[in-house]
Amino acid sequence: MRVLPAGDGMLLVELDDLSQTLGLLASLQAEPIEGVGEIVPGARTLLVAFDAHRHSRTSLAAEFARRPLVLAAAGAGARIEIPVHYDGEDLAEVAELLQITPQEVVRRHSGSDWFVAFTGFAPGFAYLTGGDELLRSVPRRASPRTRIPPGAVAVAGGFSGVYPKASPGGWQILGQTFTPMWDLARDPPALLQPGQRVRFVDAGQRPDSAAETSTPAETRATAPVKAPALEIRSPGLQALLQDLGRPGRAGLGVAASGAMDRGALRAANRLVGNAADAACIEVAQGGFELASRGDTVVAVTGASGPLTLTAPDGRQWPVPRHAPLALSEGDRLRLGEPEAGVRSYVAVRGGIDRVPVLGSLAFDTLAQVGLPPLAAGDLLAVRPQPGGAPVGLPGLSRDLPKPGDLVMLDVQLGPRADWFTLDALELLFTQDWTVTPQSNRVGVRVQGERPLTRAIPAELPSEGTALGAIQVPANGQPVLFLADHPLTGGYPVIGCIAPWHLDLAGQVPVGARIRFRVAAGFDPIDLPRRTSRDPS
């Protein structure tokens, strides 16, 4: 057993195999440790969140070491059949890699049962073990795709799985199913649960009428909305409802998500007298415009840039950010392109009156969970305004980066820093990394002149990933995981952005340069090796 650092308040427990991992997980679920929060299982790891004021990694390592690693025997679970159209874009490449025909790949993939070991990565995504032994040798792609279609059936690293939604991913695609893996109207929403058996069935050629489908995140409200309300005149590049997210749902495969710049969200709410965790409108870039229906009080924080108020009679004038703004019926507020930073936050006094999804109004762009992105014509009803006056916080605006600026981000090394060469570790902190246009709420993709090289070229079994994790795919160009990151991943994490720089990371624009700085070194705790049969 090894206990590895994974950022502030997070650690990664590495064991010998899946059996030990599930055994320790079962023990921690049966006898919880006070101060230990979410646990995300992987193929041979547990990612554990803990209260750093109550526990140290050393004390938790000692507690883990005394726990049994034996998983109690259980009967075979229910068997789920999933029809698959085996026409995936990686089918021929997998066949060539295994030196068999594509037809033989299909026969082996559908010829025996798979078992749901654990869930993660995204809501409804299940890691399936077993299957044909030859397929367990299929590696991940050298560079992950930025988009895999919903229903894609794939293999990699000894597992098979079905992508519930369109998402990035590095597994090899064999085909596609139109059976929904995740449906909020279903109880439980995920089709596949740990312990179940899965049999893939060859469904033959895809019908010509088949089209890529995915369950919408949430149906738009169509009922008339009375004043006060905010009318979306233009959403700009992207406008989402965001709050502080939905922590504690990892068991469903649901990440916390929430605002990219939490400090800016809290500041906007404070300015209008809301609770700090009330939902705001998160606006990426500019071009966003709203109109007030009735009398409202709003505030805009986050990125800096022009903010223009237009009265119903057409008069216009600039208004300040980081200040409460009283709007009357028909007043329009427009956010121009940011001069610094990326994301702005619009709070309205009283808060936005929408029904939460799994306890939050936040929209997770990777998992497609939450209220859908705002569109022109949407009306957001405002809750009754609380008593008292808005509370202004003058001077809270920050100096945010512009394209071309150099941004310093502190990094805590681990959990997989030892998978990289010493030269790569030095290069991480001495080379500038440029933010690419492929960046989004899932992660910031950066490009360096020289890629990071690994000391361990082996395939990394899927394991939990923390907010702020710096994952390094086989191409050596890092990805900084942000609010909508997957719960699990299969590329090594060299370090994690320090929590005090997470808000800043969410505001770094395309074209800016990042220089990483060491905030904490790599300090693993190695414990005596035990076998799955040793309960002591």
RODO-2510 file (C-alpha; in nm, 4 decimals, decimal comma):
residues 536
     n   res          X          Y          Z
     1     m     0,0000     0,0000     0,0000
     2     r     0,1169     0,3513    -0,0889
     3     v    -0,0466     0,6762     0,0224
     4     l     0,0274     0,9505    -0,2293
     5     p    -0,0328     1,3270    -0,2124
     6     a    -0,3086     1,4479    -0,4463
     7     g    -0,3440     1,8144    -0,3537
     8     d    -0,4750     1,9881    -0,0407
     9     g    -0,7120     1,7648     0,1541
    10     m    -0,6803     1,4799    -0,0982
    11     l    -0,4757     1,1623    -0,1062
    12     l    -0,4505     0,8612    -0,3345
    13     v    -0,4289     0,5152    -0,1755
    14     e    -0,2578     0,2723    -0,4135
    15     l    -0,3055    -0,1038    -0,3674
    16     d    -0,2020    -0,4167    -0,5530
    17     d    -0,5191    -0,4874    -0,7482
    18     l    -0,8917    -0,4255    -0,7879
    19     s    -0,9820    -0,6864    -0,5250
    20     q    -0,7813    -0,5078    -0,2545
    21     t    -0,9208    -0,1727    -0,3658
    22     l    -1,2807    -0,2855    -0,3366
    23     g    -1,1997    -0,4555    -0,0053
    24     l    -1,0627    -0,1357     0,1500
    25     l    -1,3546     0,0611     0,0045
    26     a    -1,6025    -0,1807     0,1614
    27     s    -1,4267    -0,1453     0,4965
    28     l    -1,4346     0,2351     0,4830
    29     q    -1,8015     0,2305     0,3905
    30     a    -1,8900    -0,0157     0,6683
    31     e    -1,6802     0,1662     0,9295
    32     p    -1,6439     0,5307     0,8171
    33     i    -1,3672     0,7540     0,9469
    34     e    -1,4941     1,0836     1,0859
    35     g    -1,3481     1,3664     0,8812
    36     v    -1,3109     1,1571     0,5655
    37     g    -1,5411     1,2692     0,2829
    38     e    -1,5884     1,1446    -0,0704
    39     i    -1,4040     0,8339    -0,1870
    40     v    -1,3581     0,7726    -0,5588
    41     p    -1,2515     0,4137    -0,6418
    42     g    -1,0241     0,3299    -0,9330
    43     a    -0,8790     0,0110    -1,0759
    44     r    -0,6293    -0,0203    -0,7898
    45     t    -0,6609     0,3095    -0,6040
    46     l    -0,8934     0,5106    -0,3829
    47     l    -0,8960     0,8894    -0,4102
    48     v    -0,9893     1,0118    -0,0623
    49     a    -1,0990     1,3605     0,0453
    50     f    -1,0277     1,4403     0,4104
    51     d    -1,0384     1,7253     0,6607
    52     a    -0,6765     1,8355     0,6906
    53     h    -0,7536     2,0013     1,0269
    54     r    -0,8488     1,6632     1,1747
    55     h    -0,6177     1,4216     0,9932
    56     s    -0,2739     1,4084     0,8382
    57     r    -0,1768     1,1766     0,5555
    58     t     0,0419     0,9891     0,8068
    59     s    -0,2414     0,9265     1,0534
    60     l    -0,4777     0,8197     0,7755
    61     a    -0,2131     0,5897     0,6282
    62     a    -0,1831     0,4143     0,9640
    63     e    -0,5612     0,3752     0,9796
    64     f    -0,5776     0,2354     0,6260
    65     a    -0,2976    -0,0092     0,7057
    66     r    -0,4997    -0,1744     0,9816
    67     r    -0,8102    -0,2193     0,7657
    68     p    -0,8907    -0,5581     0,6050
    69     l    -0,8449    -0,5770     0,2291
    70     v    -1,0687    -0,8766     0,1717
    71     l    -1,3919    -0,8202    -0,0193
    72     a    -1,6751    -1,0369     0,1110
    73     a    -1,8056    -1,2789    -0,1494
    74     a    -2,1318    -1,1754    -0,3147
    75     g    -2,3676    -1,3511    -0,5514
    76     a    -2,3720    -1,2621    -0,9186
    77     g    -2,5774    -0,9516    -0,9824
    78     a    -2,8498    -0,8932    -1,2366
    79     r    -2,7525    -0,9328    -1,6024
    80     i    -2,8036    -0,6369    -1,8364
    81     e    -2,7935    -0,6833    -2,2148
    82     i    -2,6719    -0,3894    -2,4240
    83     p    -2,7126    -0,4001    -2,8058
    84     v    -2,4131    -0,2568    -2,9927
    85     h    -2,3573    -0,1520    -3,3537
    86     y    -1,9926    -0,2547    -3,3986
    87     d    -1,8765     0,0118    -3,6437
    88     g    -1,6464     0,2136    -3,4167
    89     e    -1,3655     0,4202    -3,5631
    90     d    -1,0996     0,2269    -3,3678
    91     l    -1,2282    -0,1242    -3,4450
    92     a    -0,9873    -0,1876    -3,7325
    93     e    -0,6926    -0,0430    -3,5392
    94     v    -0,7679    -0,2616    -3,2357
    95     a    -0,7922    -0,5666    -3,4630
    96     e    -0,4540    -0,4855    -3,6162
    97     l    -0,3008    -0,4312    -3,2726
    98     l    -0,4274    -0,7712    -3,1535
    99     q    -0,3427    -0,9365    -3,4874
   100     i    -0,6961    -1,0651    -3,5352
   101     t    -0,9827    -0,9649    -3,7637
   102     p    -1,2415    -0,6981    -3,6719
   103     q    -1,5044    -0,9725    -3,6711
   104     e    -1,3007    -1,1615    -3,4124
   105     v    -1,2782    -0,8464    -3,1961
   106     v    -1,6587    -0,8231    -3,2029
   107     r    -1,6955    -1,1922    -3,1205
   108     r    -1,4598    -1,1660    -2,8237
   109     h    -1,6159    -0,8434    -2,6912
   110     s    -1,9726    -0,9798    -2,7077
   111     g    -1,8939    -1,3431    -2,6318
   112     s    -1,8782    -1,3375    -2,2518
   113     d    -2,0079    -1,1460    -1,9503
   114     w    -1,8490    -0,8309    -1,8147
   115     f    -1,8904    -0,7185    -1,4536
   116     v    -1,9522    -0,3686    -1,3137
   117     a    -1,6581    -0,3099    -1,0784
   118     f    -1,7112     0,0593    -1,0007
   119     t    -1,8485     0,3779    -1,1521
   120     g    -1,6886     0,7135    -1,2238
   121     f    -1,5497     0,9423    -1,4950
   122     a    -1,8997     1,0724    -1,5742
   123     p    -2,2583     1,0056    -1,4566
   124     g    -2,3635     0,6623    -1,5776
   125     f    -2,0136     0,5522    -1,6789
   126     a    -1,9308     0,2071    -1,5411
   127     y    -1,5910     0,0366    -1,5442
   128     l    -1,6496    -0,3193    -1,6631
   129     t    -1,4013    -0,5949    -1,5833
   130     g    -1,3750    -0,9518    -1,7079
   131     g    -1,4629    -1,0174    -2,0689
   132     d    -1,2141    -1,1771    -2,3066
   133     e    -0,8552    -1,1954    -2,1847
   134     l    -0,7047    -1,0750    -2,5146
   135     l    -0,9043    -0,7509    -2,5048
   136     r    -0,7516    -0,6624    -2,1676
   137     s    -0,4231    -0,5819    -2,3438
   138     v    -0,5718    -0,2963    -2,5515
   139     p    -0,4083     0,0342    -2,4446
   140     r    -0,5550     0,3840    -2,4389
   141     r    -0,4995     0,6180    -2,7300
   142     a    -0,1744     0,8153    -2,7249
   143     s    -0,3748     1,1404    -2,7336
   144     p    -0,7328     1,1557    -2,6022
   145     r    -1,0103     1,2739    -2,8319
   146     t    -1,1723     1,6040    -2,7397
   147     r    -1,5136     1,4538    -2,8129
   148     i    -1,6480     1,0995    -2,8063
   149     p    -2,0152     1,0557    -2,9043
   150     p    -2,2749     0,9444    -2,6485
   151     g    -2,3276     0,5694    -2,6410
   152     a    -1,9758     0,4929    -2,7648
   153     v    -1,8715     0,1422    -2,6523
   154     a    -1,4988     0,1291    -2,5887
   155     v    -1,2134    -0,0689    -2,4336
   156     a    -0,8812     0,0276    -2,2765
   157     g    -0,6535    -0,0649    -1,9908
   158     g    -0,8266    -0,3938    -1,9086
   159     f    -1,1760    -0,2393    -1,8948
   160     s    -1,4745    -0,1873    -2,1207
   161     g    -1,7358     0,0854    -2,0851
   162     v    -2,0075     0,2935    -2,2481
   163     y    -1,9779     0,6732    -2,2678
   164     p    -2,3154     0,8062    -2,1438
   165     k    -2,2701     1,1560    -2,2896
   166     a    -2,0528     1,3289    -2,5460
   167     s    -1,7218     1,3886    -2,3701
   168     p    -1,3448     1,3807    -2,4104
   169     g    -1,1873     1,0388    -2,3737
   170     g    -0,8891     0,8225    -2,4575
   171     w    -1,0450     0,4744    -2,4886
   172     q    -1,0602     0,2780    -2,8154
   173     i    -1,4095     0,2938    -2,9710
   174     l    -1,5496    -0,0389    -3,0974
   175     g    -1,9093     0,0661    -3,1639
   176     q    -2,2141     0,2486    -3,0332
   177     t    -2,5310     0,1686    -2,8419
   178     f    -2,8512     0,3714    -2,8259
   179     t    -2,9442     0,2351    -2,4836
   180     p    -2,9296     0,5324    -2,2407
   181     m    -2,6779     0,4847    -1,9597
   182     w    -2,7979     0,7862    -1,7559
   183     d    -3,1539     0,9127    -1,7132
   184     l    -3,2598     1,1447    -1,4291
   185     a    -3,6178     1,0173    -1,4656
   186     r    -3,4964     0,6674    -1,3726
   187     d    -3,4271     0,5481    -1,0162
   188     p    -3,1359     0,5099    -0,9921
   189     p    -3,0406     0,7332    -1,2860
   190     a    -2,7456     0,5094    -1,3844
   191     l    -2,8400     0,1919    -1,5753
   192     l    -2,5315     0,0024    -1,4577
   193     q    -2,4613    -0,0523    -1,0868
   194     p    -2,1627    -0,2206    -0,9153
   195     g    -2,2067    -0,5978    -0,8960
   196     q    -2,4203    -0,6323    -1,2093
   197     r    -2,3260    -0,8437    -1,5099
   198     v    -2,3250    -0,6965    -1,8603
   199     r    -2,3481    -0,8810    -2,1914
   200     f    -2,2899    -0,6838    -2,5118
   201     v    -2,5020    -0,8054    -2,8054
   202     d    -2,4047    -0,7547    -3,1694
   203     a    -2,6937    -0,5487    -3,3132
   204     g    -2,5644    -0,5650    -3,6688
   205     q    -2,5477    -0,2723    -3,9094
   206     r    -2,6593     0,0654    -3,7809
   207     p    -2,9978     0,1686    -3,9284
   208     d    -2,9810     0,4589    -4,1721
   209     s    -3,2261     0,6557    -3,9569
   210     a    -3,0128     0,6248    -3,6443
   211     a    -2,8806     0,9561    -3,5220
   212     e    -2,6622     1,0535    -3,2328
   213     t    -2,8845     1,1193    -2,9353
   214     s    -2,8381     1,2128    -2,5746
   215     t    -3,0816     1,2855    -2,2968
   216     p    -3,1218     1,6618    -2,2520
   217     a    -2,9859     1,7934    -1,9254
   218     e    -3,3172     1,9524    -1,8296
   219     t    -3,6316     2,0644    -2,0063
   220     r    -3,6594     2,4390    -2,0470
   221     a    -3,9312     2,6103    -1,8472
   222     t    -4,2223     2,7109    -2,0705
   223     a    -4,4623     2,8525    -1,8103
   224     p    -4,5060     3,2305    -1,8189
   225     v    -4,2803     3,4187    -1,5795
   226     k    -4,4040     3,7228    -1,3903
   227     a    -4,1859     4,0180    -1,2900
   228     p    -3,9375     4,0556    -1,1416
   229     a    -3,7306     3,8522    -1,3858
   230     l    -3,4249     3,8695    -1,6074
   231     e    -3,4727     3,8179    -1,9802
   232     i    -3,1746     3,6837    -2,1717
   233     r    -3,1394     3,8972    -2,4851
   234     s    -2,8107     3,7395    -2,5978
   235     p    -2,6139     3,4593    -2,4251
   236     g    -2,2852     3,5484    -2,5939
   237     l    -2,0361     3,2644    -2,6347
   238     q    -2,1677     3,0759    -2,3314
   239     a    -2,3920     3,1682    -2,0396
   240     l    -2,4594     2,9106    -1,7677
   241     l    -2,6246     2,9053    -1,4291
   242     q    -2,3596     2,8204    -1,1724
   243     d    -2,3410     2,8030    -0,7945
   244     l    -2,1004     2,6194    -0,5651
   245     g    -2,1920     2,2872    -0,7264
   246     r    -2,3144     1,9523    -0,5992
   247     p    -2,0383     1,7954    -0,3843
   248     g    -2,0949     1,4526    -0,2326
   249     r    -2,2372     1,2850    -0,5445
   250     a    -1,9291     1,0902    -0,6537
   251     g    -2,1126     0,7655    -0,5814
   252     l    -2,3423     0,8505    -0,8740
   253     g    -2,0467     0,9413    -1,0929
   254     v    -2,1387     1,3095    -1,0596
   255     a    -1,8602     1,5634    -0,9996
   256     a    -1,9164     1,8802    -0,7961
   257     s    -1,8933     2,1187    -1,0941
   258     g    -1,9945     2,4761    -0,9983
   259     a    -1,8444     2,8169    -1,0688
   260     m    -1,4975     2,8318    -1,2253
   261     d    -1,4151     3,1421    -1,0162
   262     r    -1,5808     3,0808    -0,6810
   263     g    -1,4436     3,3960    -0,5252
   264     a    -1,6076     3,6053    -0,7976
   265     l    -1,9415     3,4239    -0,7495
   266     r    -1,9344     3,4859    -0,3751
   267     a    -1,8435     3,8519    -0,4286
   268     a    -2,1322     3,9059    -0,6722
   269     n    -2,3771     3,7548    -0,4241
   270     r    -2,2399     3,9655    -0,1398
   271     l    -2,2881     4,2813    -0,3459
   272     v    -2,6620     4,2157    -0,3852
   273     g    -2,7181     4,0759    -0,0363
   274     n    -2,7605     3,7085    -0,1309
   275     a    -2,6256     3,4008     0,0423
   276     a    -2,2723     3,3281    -0,0795
   277     d    -2,3767     3,0050    -0,2517
   278     a    -2,6702     3,1471    -0,4502
   279     a    -2,6699     3,0737    -0,8233
   280     c    -2,5350     3,3362    -1,0624
   281     i    -2,5064     3,3604    -1,4395
   282     e    -2,1535     3,2648    -1,5451
   283     v    -2,0662     3,4407    -1,8722
   284     a    -1,7689     3,3279    -2,0825
   285     q    -1,6120     3,6107    -2,2821
   286     g    -1,8532     3,8895    -2,3859
   287     g    -2,1577     3,9560    -2,6009
   288     f    -2,4001     3,8771    -2,3156
   289     e    -2,7051     4,1005    -2,2706
   290     l    -3,0003     4,0858    -2,0328
   291     a    -3,3111     4,2975    -1,9843
   292     s    -3,4836     4,3652    -1,6532
   293     r    -3,8493     4,2733    -1,6220
   294     g    -3,9658     4,4826    -1,3299
   295     d    -3,7284     4,6313    -1,0738
   296     t    -3,4176     4,4262    -0,9997
   297     v    -3,0758     4,4754    -0,8404
   298     v    -2,7792     4,3050    -1,0054
   299     a    -2,3999     4,3014    -0,9741
   300     v    -2,1262     4,1870    -1,2124
   301     t    -1,7888     4,0551    -1,0940
   302     g    -1,5070     3,8406    -1,2338
   303     a    -1,3447     3,9447    -1,5605
   304     s    -1,2846     4,3141    -1,6264
   305     g    -1,4259     4,4867    -1,9317
   306     p    -1,6944     4,7263    -2,0526
   307     l    -2,0388     4,7137    -1,8935
   308     t    -2,3107     4,9194    -2,0624
   309     l    -2,6580     5,0124    -1,9392
   310     t    -2,9212     5,1017    -2,2012
   311     a    -3,2462     5,2653    -2,0898
   312     p    -3,5785     5,1892    -2,2635
   313     d    -3,5555     5,5238    -2,4474
   314     g    -3,2196     5,4268    -2,6004
   315     r    -2,9885     5,6315    -2,3792
   316     q    -2,6642     5,4489    -2,2960
   317     w    -2,3885     5,4967    -2,0417
   318     p    -2,1091     5,2864    -1,8884
   319     v    -2,1641     5,1454    -1,5394
   320     p    -1,9128     4,9938    -1,2980
   321     r    -1,8489     4,6306    -1,2194
   322     h    -1,8130     4,5213    -0,8571
   323     a    -2,1020     4,7415    -0,7493
   324     p    -2,4785     4,6880    -0,7022
   325     l    -2,6819     4,8216    -0,9969
   326     a    -3,0531     4,9048    -0,9695
   327     l    -3,2382     4,8223    -1,2927
   328     s    -3,5893     4,9300    -1,3864
   329     e    -3,8393     4,7780    -1,6271
   330     g    -3,6883     4,7549    -1,9749
   331     d    -3,3317     4,8463    -1,8750
   332     r    -3,0731     4,6411    -2,0654
   333     l    -2,7273     4,5465    -1,9391
   334     r    -2,4570     4,4347    -2,1844
   335     l    -2,1195     4,2782    -2,1056
   336     g    -1,8495     4,3602    -2,3593
   337     e    -1,5454     4,1482    -2,4431
   338     p    -1,3202     4,1065    -2,1379
   339     e    -1,0075     4,3175    -2,1191
   340     a    -0,8644     4,0751    -1,8634
   341     g    -0,9854     3,7374    -1,7416
   342     v    -1,2411     3,5134    -1,9126
   343     r    -1,5536     3,4704    -1,6989
   344     s    -1,7961     3,7188    -1,5454
   345     y    -2,0622     3,6517    -1,2815
   346     v    -2,4029     3,8206    -1,2755
   347     a    -2,5927     3,7997    -0,9460
   348     v    -2,9498     3,9228    -0,8953
   349     r    -3,0857     4,0224    -0,5561
   350     g    -3,3125     3,7468    -0,4212
   351     g    -3,1583     3,4775    -0,6400
   352     i    -3,2763     3,2832    -0,9445
   353     d    -3,6021     3,0900    -0,9055
   354     r    -3,5385     2,7565    -1,0767
   355     v    -3,5739     2,3968    -0,9534
   356     p    -3,2339     2,2447    -0,8619
   357     v    -3,1069     1,9265    -1,0291
   358     l    -2,9486     1,6915    -0,7747
   359     g    -2,9398     1,9782    -0,5282
   360     s    -2,7803     2,2446    -0,7480
   361     l    -2,8526     2,4846    -1,0354
   362     a    -2,4989     2,4374    -1,1714
   363     f    -2,4586     2,3027    -1,5244
   364     d    -2,1825     2,0449    -1,5693
   365     t    -2,0698     2,0735    -1,9315
   366     l    -1,8982     1,7321    -1,9304
   367     a    -2,1696     1,5323    -1,7563
   368     q    -2,4559     1,7379    -1,9048
   369     v    -2,6190     1,7498    -1,5609
   370     g    -2,8105     2,0587    -1,4521
   371     l    -3,0081     2,3351    -1,6175
   372     p    -2,9190     2,3798    -1,9857
   373     p    -2,7077     2,6686    -2,1189
   374     l    -2,9029     2,9933    -2,1397
   375     a    -3,0421     3,0986    -2,4775
   376     a    -3,1901     3,4187    -2,6166
   377     g    -3,5470     3,4571    -2,4962
   378     d    -3,5029     3,2672    -2,1700
   379     l    -3,6722     3,4261    -1,8680
   380     l    -3,5209     3,3782    -1,5242
   381     a    -3,7712     3,4473    -1,2478
   382     v    -3,6250     3,6197    -0,9423
   383     r    -3,7041     3,5013    -0,5906
   384     p    -3,8557     3,7494    -0,3443
   385     q    -3,5944     4,0002    -0,2373
   386     p    -3,4730     3,9758     0,1228
   387     g    -3,5081     4,2670     0,3608
   388     g    -3,2306     4,5195     0,4110
   389     a    -3,0007     4,6777     0,1581
   390     p    -2,7417     4,5352    -0,0829
   391     v    -2,3984     4,5117     0,0723
   392     g    -2,1288     4,6639    -0,1464
   393     l    -1,7664     4,5551    -0,1330
   394     p    -1,5682     4,8277    -0,3097
   395     g    -1,2182     4,7459    -0,4268
   396     l    -1,2648     4,3690    -0,4660
   397     s    -1,1764     4,3640    -0,8367
   398     r    -0,8553     4,1739    -0,9124
   399     d    -0,5809     4,2069    -1,1677
   400     l    -0,6678     3,9245    -1,4064
   401     p    -0,4500     3,7999    -1,6945
   402     k    -0,4785     3,9110    -2,0568
   403     p    -0,3793     3,7131    -2,3686
   404     g     0,0004     3,7105    -2,3846
   405     d     0,0450     3,7672    -2,0093
   406     l     0,2582     3,5332    -1,7987
   407     v     0,0580     3,3766    -1,5131
   408     m     0,2232     3,2067    -1,2159
   409     l     0,0348     2,9055    -1,0727
   410     d     0,1485     2,7184    -0,7622
   411     v     0,1594     2,3384    -0,7905
   412     q     0,1643     2,0619    -0,5308
   413     l     0,3445     1,7605    -0,6777
   414     g     0,1782     1,4177    -0,6921
   415     p     0,0236     1,1707    -0,6980
   416     r     0,2168     1,0465    -1,0049
   417     a     0,5214     1,2722    -1,0085
   418     d     0,7442     0,9634    -0,9931
   419     w     0,6076     0,8492    -1,3307
   420     f     0,8101     1,1282    -1,4949
   421     t     1,1794     1,1778    -1,5541
   422     l     1,3740     1,4274    -1,3470
   423     d     1,4209     1,6322    -1,6644
   424     a     1,0424     1,6406    -1,7128
   425     l     0,9883     1,7617    -1,3560
   426     e     1,2419     2,0374    -1,4092
   427     l     1,0861     2,1254    -1,7445
   428     l     0,7390     2,1527    -1,5884
   429     f     0,8592     2,4418    -1,3732
   430     t     1,1072     2,6129    -1,6070
   431     q     0,9187     2,6182    -1,9372
   432     d     0,6324     2,8498    -2,0320
   433     w     0,3067     2,6778    -2,1261
   434     t     0,0643     2,8525    -2,3643
   435     v    -0,3137     2,8148    -2,3167
   436     t    -0,4703     2,6678    -2,6320
   437     p    -0,8181     2,7291    -2,7826
   438     q    -0,9207     2,3734    -2,6865
   439     s    -0,9592     2,4897    -2,3247
   440     n    -1,3000     2,4941    -2,1550
   441     r    -1,4700     2,4310    -1,8212
   442     v    -1,3455     2,0702    -1,8224
   443     g    -0,9833     2,1733    -1,8371
   444     v    -0,7197     2,4149    -1,9598
   445     r    -0,5072     2,2558    -2,2316
   446     v    -0,1582     2,3983    -2,2553
   447     q     0,1201     2,3597    -2,5094
   448     g     0,4895     2,3748    -2,4354
   449     e     0,7832     2,3820    -2,6741
   450     r     0,9050     2,0536    -2,5261
   451     p     0,6658     1,7791    -2,4055
   452     l     0,7034     1,6081    -2,0682
   453     t     0,8626     1,2626    -2,0884
   454     r     0,7687     0,9728    -1,8654
   455     a     1,0025     0,7491    -1,6684
   456     i     0,7323     0,4808    -1,6517
   457     p     0,5827     0,4144    -1,9973
   458     a     0,3335     0,1541    -1,8707
   459     e    -0,0434     0,1969    -1,8950
   460     l    -0,1877     0,3623    -1,5835
   461     p    -0,5046     0,1911    -1,4567
   462     s    -0,7965     0,4332    -1,4251
   463     e    -0,7940     0,6272    -1,0991
   464     g    -0,9661     0,9229    -0,9359
   465     t    -0,8681     1,2769    -1,0338
   466     a    -0,8973     1,5800    -0,8094
   467     l    -1,0018     1,9346    -0,8945
   468     g    -0,6895     2,1120    -1,0192
   469     a    -0,5118     1,7914    -1,1253
   470     i    -0,2481     1,8386    -1,3977
   471     q    -0,2926     1,5294    -1,6124
   472     v    -0,0326     1,4470    -1,8745
   473     p    -0,1466     1,2373    -2,1744
   474     a     0,0992     1,0335    -2,3785
   475     n     0,1747     1,3363    -2,6000
   476     g     0,3376     1,5081    -2,2989
   477     q     0,1223     1,8245    -2,3155
   478     p    -0,0560     1,8848    -1,9809
   479     v    -0,4277     1,9366    -1,9181
   480     l    -0,5321     2,1304    -1,6052
   481     f    -0,8568     1,9768    -1,4738
   482     l    -1,1081     2,2424    -1,3654
   483     a    -1,4710     2,2560    -1,2458
   484     d    -1,6240     2,0041    -1,4886
   485     h    -1,3354     1,7555    -1,4892
   486     p    -1,4016     1,3788    -1,5013
   487     l    -1,3991     1,1963    -1,1682
   488     t    -1,1520     0,9382    -1,3008
   489     g    -0,8845     0,9320    -1,5663
   490     g    -0,6215     0,7062    -1,7142
   491     y    -0,3223     0,9360    -1,7626
   492     p    -0,0764     1,0174    -1,4820
   493     v    -0,1285     1,3340    -1,2758
   494     i     0,2072     1,5016    -1,2205
   495     g     0,0725     1,7550    -0,9712
   496     c    -0,2274     1,9626    -0,8630
   497     i    -0,2910     2,3359    -0,8826
   498     a    -0,2788     2,4768    -0,5295
   499     p    -0,6309     2,5617    -0,4044
   500     w    -0,5472     2,9305    -0,3661
   501     h    -0,4834     2,9512    -0,7433
   502     l    -0,7867     2,7531    -0,8702
   503     d    -1,0000     3,0662    -0,9240
   504     l    -0,7126     3,2297    -1,1131
   505     a    -0,6711     2,9184    -1,3312
   506     g    -1,0352     2,9521    -1,4317
   507     q    -0,9716     3,3061    -1,5573
   508     v    -0,6604     3,2448    -1,7722
   509     p    -0,7490     3,3342    -2,1341
   510     v    -0,6423     3,1611    -2,4536
   511     g    -0,3010     3,2872    -2,5590
   512     a    -0,1802     3,3586    -2,2059
   513     r     0,1315     3,1805    -2,0837
   514     i     0,1503     2,9796    -1,7617
   515     r     0,4596     2,9252    -1,5507
   516     f     0,4213     2,6631    -1,2778
   517     r     0,5874     2,7075    -0,9382
   518     v     0,6540     2,4374    -0,6740
   519     a     0,4376     2,4813    -0,3634
   520     a     0,4777     2,1290    -0,2194
   521     g     0,7089     1,8436    -0,3098
   522     f     0,6330     1,4776    -0,3738
   523     d     0,6185     1,2827    -0,0462
   524     p     0,4696     0,9311    -0,0738
   525     i     0,4083     0,7094     0,2283
   526     d     0,4985     0,3437     0,1653
   527     l     0,3364     0,0787     0,3832
   528     p     0,4119    -0,2954     0,4065
   529     r     0,2749    -0,4975     0,1158
   530     r    -0,0159    -0,7280     0,1947
   531     t    -0,2027    -0,9752    -0,0194
   532     s    -0,5774    -0,9747    -0,0728
   533     r    -0,5953    -1,2873     0,1430
   534     d    -0,4282    -1,1188     0,4416
   535     p    -0,7055    -0,9544     0,6486
   536     s    -0,4675    -0,8129     0,9108
***
